[in-house]
Amino acid sequence: AILFSERRRSVFIFTFACMRLRLSSARHRIASYPPRRHSLHRCGVSMAASSGAGGAGGLVGMRHAPAADRNKDAIASVLARIFEPLPVNGIVVEVASGTGQHVSHFAAMPFGARLVWAPTEKGTGEAMENNLMQNKYASKDEALATIDAYVAHAGVTTNVKAARLLDVSEVPWNDFENESAAGVFCANLTHISPWCATEGLITGASLALMPGGRLAIYGPFAVDGVITPESNARFDASLRQQNSEFGYRDTRTIIQLAKENGLQHSETVEMPANNHMLVFQKE
């Protein structure tokens, strides 16, 4: 009986030590990235909601968004077509990169390997304080470190720039003005951020894109003022109840705003799970 008890005690100590080692390793990975300087901005811009550390397809100790894994291939199939005319080594700015799962996936694909991706994230802010963001990042440094970790894990550091801070509502965007970008991509931002974020996305992209550049906006919308199916209408109502500045944006309003900023609407692509991709080209 004593021998059995000692063996159980040894197993317990070993298991506890392993758990501490994994936790320490995860913290070290986050801390190993160099700190970035940042400042606070006025418009609360949300990132894609994450489910917390780890998860299927994720990295131990890093944030993981299951929705990003579910929609990344569908999004990639559209981006491969609309970004095909972009020049080799053209810069594609990803606004509100979230965890970095999207950019690390796209950059590894044939269409993405010929481009240079620039992921961005605000990281923290007013929008992330609401109930939708219970797993918000502790700091902006952690948000950027997570993106960089996914990129490194995917082995695409050669064609993906280090993640940088960007408040999309602050126009022009630092480092991306003067028609320096060939493309801009943004997913799941417009409905979970104030309207000033969508305004900044459109006006900022119009300044950052070179002539002929492409803007792609993915997410749920009120298409021509109509929200379907009923489940989407209920979600829109719940968003507005939690934050009066949130909610599905009308595609007509976005298209008109884009037109006023020199971005021609080329198509609206139906996507899985009642989402859409709005595609624009700079005139």
C-alpha contacts under 8 A as a table, 3 or more apart, distances in Angstrom:
res1	aa1	res2	aa2	distance
1	A	4	F	5.07
1	A	5	S	6.17
2	I	5	S	5.05
2	I	6	E	6.21
3	L	6	E	5.12
3	L	7	R	6.27
4	F	7	R	5.17
4	F	8	R	6.32
5	S	8	R	5.15
5	S	9	R	6.22
6	E	9	R	4.98
6	E	10	S	6.19
7	R	10	S	5.06
7	R	11	V	6.25
8	R	11	V	5.15
8	R	12	F	6.18
9	R	12	F	5.07
9	R	13	I	6.24
10	S	13	I	5.16
10	S	14	F	6.17
11	V	14	F	5.16
11	V	15	T	6.11
12	F	15	T	5.22
12	F	16	F	6.13
13	I	16	F	5.16
13	I	17	A	6.13
14	F	17	A	5.12
14	F	18	C	6.28
15	T	18	C	5.16
15	T	19	M	6.34
16	F	19	M	5.15
16	F	20	R	6.34
17	A	20	R	5.16
17	A	21	L	6.19
18	C	21	L	5.02
18	C	22	R	6.26
19	M	22	R	5.26
19	M	23	L	6.29
20	R	23	L	5.13
20	R	24	S	6.07
21	L	24	S	5.08
21	L	25	S	6.03
22	R	25	S	5.06
22	R	26	A	6.19
23	L	26	A	5.19
23	L	27	R	6.30
23	L	61	G	7.42
24	S	27	R	5.16
24	S	28	H	6.13
25	S	28	H	5.03
25	S	29	R	6.29
26	A	29	R	5.24
26	A	30	I	6.60
26	A	60	V	6.80
26	A	61	G	4.74
26	A	62	M	7.49
27	R	30	I	5.29
27	R	31	A	6.16
27	R	61	G	7.39
28	H	31	A	4.98
28	H	32	S	5.80
29	R	32	S	5.24
29	R	33	Y	7.29
30	I	33	Y	6.19
30	I	142	E	6.56
30	I	145	A	6.16
30	I	146	T	7.35
31	A	34	P	7.60
33	Y	145	A	6.09
35	P	141	D	6.07
36	R	141	D	6.18
38	H	140	K	7.73
38	H	165	L	7.14
40	L	125	G	7.92
41	H	44	G	7.59
41	H	167	D	6.69
41	H	170	E	7.74
43	C	125	G	7.82
43	C	126	E	7.38
43	C	167	D	7.48
43	C	169	S	6.30
43	C	194	P	7.08
43	C	196	C	6.73
43	C	197	A	6.81
44	G	124	T	7.96
44	G	125	G	4.94
44	G	126	E	4.36
44	G	127	A	4.68
44	G	128	M	7.36
44	G	193	S	6.53
44	G	194	P	6.82
44	G	197	A	7.82
45	V	122	K	6.66
45	V	124	T	7.86
45	V	125	G	6.50
45	V	126	E	7.21
45	V	127	A	5.70
45	V	128	M	7.51
45	V	167	D	7.04
45	V	168	V	7.52
45	V	189	L	7.62
45	V	192	I	7.87
45	V	193	S	5.25
45	V	194	P	7.15
45	V	197	A	6.36
46	S	96	A	7.36
46	S	122	K	7.59
46	S	123	G	7.72
46	S	124	T	7.57
46	S	125	G	7.37
46	S	127	A	5.29
46	S	128	M	5.65
46	S	189	L	6.50
46	S	192	I	6.25
46	S	193	S	5.67
47	M	96	A	5.35
47	M	97	S	6.85
47	M	98	G	4.80
47	M	121	E	7.09
47	M	122	K	7.54
47	M	123	G	6.99
47	M	128	M	7.74
47	M	188	N	7.78
47	M	189	L	6.69
48	A	65	A	7.36
48	A	96	A	7.33
48	A	97	S	7.45
48	A	98	G	4.92
48	A	99	T	7.40
48	A	187	A	7.83
48	A	188	N	6.27
48	A	189	L	7.18
49	A	65	A	6.44
49	A	98	G	7.44
49	A	132	L	7.20
49	A	133	M	6.11
49	A	135	N	7.55
49	A	136	K	7.86
50	S	63	R	6.24
50	S	64	H	5.43
50	S	65	A	4.25
50	S	66	P	7.36
50	S	98	G	7.96
50	S	99	T	7.39
50	S	133	M	7.81
50	S	135	N	6.39
50	S	136	K	7.74
51	S	55	G	7.98
51	S	63	R	6.87
51	S	64	H	5.75
51	S	65	A	5.55
51	S	66	P	7.09
51	S	135	N	6.67
52	G	55	G	8.00
52	G	62	M	7.48
52	G	63	R	4.94
52	G	64	H	5.96
52	G	65	A	7.77
52	G	135	N	5.80
53	A	59	L	7.77
53	A	60	V	6.64
53	A	61	G	5.02
53	A	62	M	4.75
53	A	63	R	4.33
53	A	64	H	6.04
54	G	58	G	5.21
54	G	59	L	5.29
54	G	60	V	4.58
54	G	61	G	5.50
54	G	62	M	5.49
54	G	63	R	5.99
54	G	64	H	5.85
55	G	58	G	5.17
55	G	59	L	7.30
55	G	60	V	7.60
55	G	64	H	6.05
55	G	66	P	7.80
56	A	66	P	7.77
57	G	69	D	7.79
58	G	62	M	7.03
58	G	63	R	7.39
58	G	64	H	5.60
59	L	62	M	5.32
59	L	63	R	7.61
59	L	64	H	7.68
59	L	150	Y	7.55
62	M	146	T	6.20
63	R	99	T	6.23
63	R	146	T	6.85
64	H	99	T	6.39
64	H	101	Q	7.85
65	A	68	A	5.49
65	A	69	D	7.11
65	A	99	T	6.89
65	A	101	Q	7.79
66	P	69	D	5.34
66	P	70	R	6.47
67	A	70	R	4.98
67	A	71	N	6.23
68	A	71	N	5.44
68	A	72	K	5.66
68	A	101	Q	6.44
68	A	102	H	6.42
69	D	72	K	5.52
69	D	73	D	7.91
69	D	101	Q	7.34
69	D	102	H	7.91
70	R	73	D	7.48
71	N	74	A	5.43
71	N	75	I	6.18
71	N	272	P	7.73
72	K	75	I	5.20
72	K	76	A	5.99
72	K	102	H	6.08
72	K	105	H	7.35
72	K	106	F	7.97
73	D	76	A	4.94
73	D	77	S	6.20
74	A	77	S	5.32
74	A	78	V	6.84
74	A	271	M	7.21
74	A	272	P	7.44
75	I	78	V	5.40
75	I	79	L	6.24
75	I	218	Y	7.96
75	I	271	M	7.91
76	A	79	L	4.99
76	A	80	A	5.87
76	A	106	F	6.33
77	S	80	A	5.33
77	S	81	R	6.80
78	V	81	R	5.36
78	V	82	I	6.35
79	L	82	I	5.15
79	L	83	F	5.50
79	L	84	E	7.86
79	L	216	A	7.83
80	A	83	F	5.53
80	A	84	E	5.82
80	A	111	F	5.41
80	A	112	G	7.51
81	R	84	E	5.28
82	I	85	P	7.12
82	I	214	R	7.43
83	F	86	L	5.44
83	F	111	F	7.66
83	F	183	G	7.35
83	F	214	R	7.02
84	E	111	F	6.84
86	L	90	G	6.45
86	L	182	A	6.24
86	L	183	G	7.61
86	L	213	G	7.16
87	P	90	G	5.18
87	P	115	L	7.71
87	P	182	A	7.36
88	V	114	R	5.39
88	V	115	L	5.78
89	N	114	R	5.79
89	N	115	L	4.39
89	N	116	V	5.28
90	G	114	R	7.98
90	G	115	L	5.23
90	G	116	V	5.84
90	G	181	A	6.72
90	G	182	A	5.21
90	G	183	G	7.62
91	I	115	L	6.24
91	I	116	V	4.75
91	I	117	W	5.71
91	I	118	A	6.84
91	I	180	S	7.38
91	I	181	A	4.92
91	I	182	A	5.30
91	I	183	G	6.47
92	V	115	L	7.00
92	V	116	V	6.13
92	V	117	W	4.84
92	V	118	A	5.98
92	V	181	A	5.98
92	V	182	A	5.80
92	V	183	G	4.40
92	V	184	V	5.32
92	V	185	F	7.16
93	V	117	W	6.03
93	V	118	A	4.70
93	V	119	P	6.03
93	V	120	T	7.42
93	V	181	A	6.89
93	V	183	G	6.29
93	V	184	V	4.70
93	V	185	F	6.25
94	E	97	S	5.94
94	E	103	V	7.38
94	E	117	W	7.15
94	E	118	A	5.96
94	E	119	P	4.73
94	E	120	T	6.00
94	E	184	V	5.86
94	E	185	F	4.83
94	E	186	C	5.75
95	V	119	P	6.58
95	V	120	T	5.38
95	V	121	E	6.58
95	V	166	L	7.71
95	V	168	V	7.28
95	V	184	V	7.30
95	V	185	F	6.23
95	V	186	C	4.97
95	V	187	A	7.73
95	V	201	L	8.00
96	A	119	P	7.64
96	A	120	T	5.74
96	A	121	E	4.65
96	A	122	K	6.89
96	A	186	C	6.44
96	A	187	A	7.30
96	A	189	L	6.94
97	S	100	G	5.44
97	S	101	Q	8.00
97	S	102	H	7.28
97	S	103	V	7.22
97	S	119	P	5.73
97	S	120	T	5.59
97	S	121	E	5.57
97	S	147	I	7.46
97	S	186	C	7.58
97	S	187	A	7.88
98	G	101	Q	7.76
98	G	121	E	6.48
98	G	123	G	7.84
98	G	143	A	7.49
98	G	147	I	7.33
99	T	102	H	7.93
99	T	143	A	7.16
99	T	146	T	5.96
99	T	147	I	5.29
99	T	150	Y	7.64
100	G	103	V	5.55
100	G	104	S	6.12
100	G	119	P	7.52
100	G	146	T	6.89
100	G	147	I	4.11
100	G	148	D	7.22
100	G	150	Y	5.85
100	G	151	V	6.91
101	Q	104	S	5.42
101	Q	105	H	6.19
101	Q	147	I	7.42
101	Q	150	Y	6.32
101	Q	151	V	7.87
102	H	105	H	5.21
102	H	106	F	6.15
103	V	106	F	5.14
103	V	107	A	5.91
103	V	117	W	7.24
103	V	119	P	6.89
103	V	151	V	7.46
104	S	107	A	5.42
104	S	108	A	6.53
104	S	150	Y	6.23
104	S	151	V	4.81
104	S	154	A	5.97
104	S	156	V	6.76
104	S	160	V	7.95
105	H	108	A	5.51
105	H	109	M	6.82
105	H	154	A	7.36
106	F	109	M	5.38
106	F	111	F	7.76
106	F	112	G	5.34
106	F	113	A	7.87
107	A	110	P	7.90
107	A	111	F	7.78
107	A	112	G	4.32
107	A	113	A	5.18
107	A	115	L	7.49
107	A	116	V	7.86
107	A	117	W	6.98
107	A	156	V	6.40
107	A	159	N	6.94
107	A	160	V	7.04
108	A	112	G	6.19
108	A	113	A	5.67
108	A	154	A	7.28
108	A	155	G	7.85
108	A	156	V	6.22
109	M	112	G	5.17
109	M	113	A	5.85
110	P	113	A	5.21
110	P	114	R	6.98
111	F	114	R	6.05
111	F	115	L	7.42
112	G	115	L	5.29
112	G	116	V	7.69
113	A	116	V	7.56
113	A	159	N	6.78
114	R	159	N	7.98
115	L	159	N	6.75
116	V	159	N	4.75
116	V	160	V	5.67
116	V	161	K	7.31
117	W	159	N	6.23
117	W	160	V	4.61
117	W	161	K	6.14
118	A	160	V	5.98
118	A	161	K	5.13
118	A	162	A	7.17
118	A	163	A	6.69
118	A	164	R	8.00
119	P	147	I	7.76
119	P	160	V	7.56
119	P	161	K	7.02
119	P	162	A	7.28
119	P	163	A	5.01
119	P	164	R	6.74
120	T	144	L	7.83
120	T	163	A	5.36
120	T	164	R	4.96
120	T	165	L	5.57
120	T	166	L	5.70
121	E	143	A	7.17
121	E	144	L	6.96
121	E	163	A	7.42
121	E	164	R	6.56
121	E	165	L	5.23
121	E	166	L	5.57
121	E	167	D	7.45
122	K	125	G	7.39
122	K	140	K	6.91
122	K	165	L	5.34
122	K	166	L	5.26
122	K	167	D	5.48
123	G	137	Y	6.67
123	G	139	S	6.81
123	G	140	K	4.61
123	G	141	D	7.80
123	G	142	E	7.87
123	G	143	A	5.17
123	G	144	L	7.33
123	G	165	L	7.53
124	T	127	A	7.88
124	T	128	M	5.98
124	T	136	K	7.24
124	T	137	Y	6.63
124	T	138	A	7.77
124	T	139	S	6.52
124	T	140	K	5.97
125	G	128	M	5.44
125	G	129	E	6.87
126	E	129	E	5.42
126	E	130	N	7.54
127	A	130	N	5.88
127	A	133	M	7.92
127	A	192	I	7.47
127	A	193	S	6.20
127	A	194	P	7.93
128	M	131	N	7.98
128	M	132	L	7.42
128	M	133	M	5.18
128	M	134	Q	7.92
128	M	136	K	6.13
129	E	133	M	6.42
129	E	134	Q	7.69
129	E	136	K	7.69
130	N	133	M	5.85
130	N	134	Q	7.45
130	N	242	Q	7.41
130	N	243	N	7.67
131	N	134	Q	5.69
131	N	242	Q	7.57
133	M	136	K	5.20
137	Y	140	K	7.08
137	Y	142	E	6.36
137	Y	143	A	6.05
138	A	142	E	6.68
139	S	142	E	5.28
139	S	143	A	6.62
140	K	143	A	5.06
140	K	144	L	6.41
140	K	165	L	7.81
141	D	144	L	5.30
141	D	145	A	6.02
142	E	145	A	4.98
142	E	146	T	6.10
143	A	146	T	5.35
143	A	147	I	6.64
144	L	147	I	5.24
144	L	148	D	6.27
144	L	163	A	5.49
144	L	164	R	6.58
144	L	165	L	7.57
145	A	148	D	5.08
145	A	149	A	6.02
145	A	163	A	7.75
146	T	149	A	5.03
146	T	150	Y	6.38
147	I	150	Y	5.35
147	I	151	V	6.32
147	I	163	A	6.46
148	D	151	V	5.04
148	D	152	A	6.10
148	D	162	A	6.29
148	D	163	A	6.20
149	A	152	A	5.10
149	A	153	H	6.03
150	Y	153	H	5.00
150	Y	154	A	6.19
151	V	154	A	5.18
151	V	155	G	6.37
151	V	156	V	5.79
151	V	157	T	6.14
151	V	160	V	7.30
152	A	155	G	5.05
152	A	156	V	6.30
152	A	157	T	5.84
153	H	156	V	7.97
156	V	159	N	5.87
156	V	160	V	6.17
157	T	160	V	5.06
157	T	161	K	6.90
158	T	161	K	7.75
166	L	173	W	7.15
166	L	174	N	7.59
167	D	170	E	5.61
167	D	173	W	7.83
168	V	171	V	7.05
168	V	173	W	6.97
168	V	197	A	5.96
168	V	200	G	5.33
168	V	201	L	5.79
168	V	204	G	7.14
169	S	196	C	5.95
169	S	197	A	4.96
169	S	198	T	7.69
169	S	199	E	6.98
169	S	200	G	4.09
169	S	201	L	6.85
169	S	204	G	7.79
170	E	173	W	6.31
170	E	200	G	6.65
171	V	200	G	6.32
171	V	203	T	7.18
171	V	204	G	5.45
172	P	176	F	7.66
172	P	177	E	5.96
172	P	204	G	5.57
172	P	207	L	6.85
172	P	208	A	7.76
173	W	176	F	5.47
173	W	177	E	5.92
173	W	204	G	6.14
173	W	208	A	7.45
174	N	177	E	6.66
176	F	179	E	7.30
176	F	180	S	5.84
176	F	181	A	6.57
176	F	208	A	5.11
177	E	180	S	6.17
177	E	204	G	7.82
177	E	207	L	5.60
177	E	208	A	4.34
177	E	209	L	7.78
178	N	207	L	6.21
178	N	208	A	5.79
178	N	209	L	7.76
178	N	210	M	7.89
179	E	182	A	7.97
179	E	207	L	5.92
179	E	208	A	4.48
179	E	209	L	4.51
179	E	210	M	4.14
179	E	211	P	7.40
180	S	208	A	5.70
180	S	209	L	6.08
180	S	210	M	6.00
181	A	184	V	7.28
181	A	208	A	5.54
181	A	209	L	4.68
181	A	210	M	5.88
181	A	213	G	7.22
182	A	209	L	5.67
182	A	210	M	5.81
182	A	212	G	7.77
182	A	213	G	4.71
182	A	214	R	6.63
183	G	209	L	6.41
183	G	213	G	5.34
183	G	214	R	4.72
183	G	215	L	5.73
183	G	216	A	7.99
184	V	205	A	6.61
184	V	209	L	7.52
184	V	214	R	6.38
184	V	215	L	4.74
184	V	216	A	6.32
185	F	215	L	5.95
185	F	216	A	4.89
185	F	217	I	6.01
185	F	218	Y	7.96
186	C	189	L	6.92
186	C	216	A	6.48
186	C	217	I	5.02
186	C	218	Y	6.21
187	A	217	I	5.94
187	A	218	Y	4.53
187	A	219	G	5.82
188	N	191	H	6.89
188	N	192	I	7.39
188	N	218	Y	6.11
188	N	219	G	4.74
188	N	220	P	7.44
189	L	192	I	5.65
189	L	193	S	6.23
189	L	198	T	7.88
189	L	219	G	7.39
190	T	193	S	5.74
190	T	194	P	7.61
190	T	195	W	7.34
190	T	197	A	6.98
190	T	198	T	5.60
190	T	219	G	7.54
190	T	247	G	7.90
190	T	248	Y	7.25
190	T	249	R	6.84
191	H	194	P	7.91
191	H	219	G	7.83
191	H	220	P	7.28
191	H	221	F	7.68
191	H	246	F	5.62
191	H	247	G	4.68
191	H	248	Y	4.76
191	H	249	R	6.37
192	I	239	L	7.49
192	I	246	F	5.24
192	I	247	G	6.48
193	S	196	C	8.00
193	S	197	A	6.26
193	S	198	T	7.88
193	S	245	E	6.95
193	S	246	F	5.51
194	P	197	A	5.68
194	P	198	T	7.43
194	P	245	E	4.85
194	P	246	F	5.62
195	W	198	T	5.28
195	W	199	E	6.34
195	W	245	E	6.71
195	W	246	F	7.46
196	C	199	E	4.92
196	C	200	G	5.97
197	A	200	G	4.99
197	A	201	L	6.06
198	T	201	L	4.92
198	T	202	I	6.33
198	T	254	I	7.99
199	E	202	I	5.36
199	E	203	T	6.13
199	E	257	L	7.70
200	G	203	T	5.22
200	G	204	G	5.37
200	G	205	A	7.94
201	L	204	G	5.29
201	L	205	A	5.89
202	I	205	A	5.26
202	I	206	S	6.20
202	I	257	L	7.20
202	I	258	A	5.93
202	I	261	N	7.41
203	T	206	S	5.10
203	T	207	L	6.51
203	T	258	A	7.55
203	T	261	N	6.25
204	G	207	L	5.33
204	G	208	A	6.13
205	A	208	A	4.95
205	A	209	L	5.76
205	A	215	L	7.13
206	S	209	L	5.64
206	S	258	A	7.97
206	S	261	N	6.09
206	S	262	G	6.62
206	S	263	L	6.56
206	S	282	K	6.86
209	L	212	G	7.85
209	L	213	G	5.32
209	L	214	R	7.37
209	L	282	K	6.90
210	M	213	G	5.22
210	M	282	K	7.16
211	P	282	K	5.36
211	P	283	E	5.84
212	G	281	Q	5.80
212	G	282	K	5.00
212	G	283	E	6.05
213	G	281	Q	5.64
213	G	282	K	5.39
214	R	279	V	7.13
214	R	280	F	5.66
214	R	281	Q	4.59
214	R	282	K	6.48
215	L	279	V	5.77
215	L	280	F	5.00
215	L	281	Q	6.26
216	A	277	M	6.46
216	A	278	L	5.66
216	A	279	V	4.66
216	A	280	F	6.49
217	I	277	M	5.48
217	I	278	L	5.09
217	I	279	V	6.61
218	Y	275	N	7.17
218	Y	276	H	5.82
218	Y	277	M	4.42
218	Y	278	L	6.47
219	G	275	N	5.18
219	G	276	H	5.67
219	G	277	M	6.65
220	P	248	Y	6.55
220	P	274	N	6.70
220	P	275	N	4.51
220	P	276	H	6.05
221	F	227	I	6.90
221	F	248	Y	5.04
221	F	249	R	5.37
221	F	250	D	6.06
221	F	251	T	6.41
221	F	275	N	7.07
221	F	276	H	6.99
222	A	225	G	4.91
222	A	226	V	4.84
222	A	227	I	4.53
222	A	228	T	7.65
222	A	248	Y	5.80
222	A	249	R	5.74
222	A	250	D	4.58
222	A	251	T	6.13
223	V	226	V	5.22
223	V	227	I	6.42
223	V	250	D	5.98
223	V	251	T	5.28
223	V	252	R	7.44
224	D	250	D	6.19
224	D	251	T	5.74
224	D	252	R	5.62
225	G	250	D	5.25
225	G	251	T	7.12
225	G	252	R	7.27
226	V	250	D	7.86
227	I	230	E	7.58
227	I	232	N	6.46
227	I	233	A	5.65
228	T	231	S	7.39
228	T	232	N	5.85
228	T	233	A	6.37
228	T	274	N	7.57
229	P	232	N	5.50
229	P	233	A	6.67
229	P	274	N	7.58
230	E	233	A	4.96
230	E	234	R	6.23
231	S	234	R	5.14
231	S	235	F	6.26
232	N	235	F	5.01
232	N	236	D	6.11
232	N	274	N	7.83
233	A	236	D	5.09
233	A	237	A	6.26
234	R	237	A	5.08
234	R	238	S	6.24
235	F	238	S	5.03
235	F	239	L	6.20
236	D	239	L	5.13
236	D	240	R	6.35
236	D	247	G	5.26
236	D	248	Y	5.94
237	A	240	R	5.23
237	A	241	Q	6.15
237	A	247	G	7.37
238	S	241	Q	5.01
238	S	242	Q	6.28
239	L	242	Q	5.24
239	L	243	N	6.10
239	L	244	S	7.61
239	L	246	F	5.88
239	L	247	G	5.59
240	R	243	N	5.01
240	R	244	S	4.64
240	R	245	E	6.78
240	R	246	F	5.41
240	R	247	G	5.51
241	Q	244	S	6.22
243	N	246	F	5.55
244	S	247	G	7.73
249	R	253	T	7.46
249	R	254	I	7.42
250	D	253	T	5.41
250	D	254	I	6.60
251	T	254	I	5.12
251	T	255	I	6.01
252	R	255	I	5.15
252	R	256	Q	6.08
253	T	256	Q	5.20
253	T	257	L	6.15
254	I	257	L	5.11
254	I	258	A	6.11
255	I	258	A	5.06
255	I	259	K	6.17
255	I	264	Q	7.97
255	I	265	H	6.28
256	Q	259	K	5.05
256	Q	260	E	6.30
257	L	260	E	5.16
257	L	261	N	6.49
258	A	261	N	5.09
258	A	262	G	6.41
258	A	263	L	4.91
258	A	264	Q	6.80
258	A	265	H	7.46
258	A	280	F	7.86
259	K	262	G	5.22
259	K	263	L	5.05
259	K	264	Q	5.65
259	K	265	H	7.35
260	E	263	L	7.40
262	G	282	K	5.99
262	G	283	E	5.84
263	L	280	F	5.77
263	L	281	Q	5.41
263	L	282	K	4.51
263	L	283	E	6.07
264	Q	280	F	5.27
264	Q	281	Q	5.19
264	Q	282	K	6.15
264	Q	283	E	6.52
265	H	278	L	7.59
265	H	279	V	6.04
265	H	280	F	4.42
265	H	281	Q	6.58
266	S	279	V	5.72
266	S	280	F	5.37
266	S	281	Q	6.73
267	E	278	L	6.33
267	E	279	V	5.38
267	E	280	F	7.28
268	T	276	H	6.65
268	T	277	M	5.64
268	T	278	L	4.72
268	T	279	V	6.19
269	V	276	H	5.49
269	V	277	M	4.95
269	V	278	L	6.54
269	V	279	V	7.86
270	E	274	N	7.45
270	E	275	N	6.44
270	E	276	H	4.70
270	E	277	M	6.60
271	M	274	N	6.31
271	M	275	N	4.94
271	M	276	H	4.95
271	M	277	M	6.84
272	P	275	N	5.94
272	P	276	H	7.95
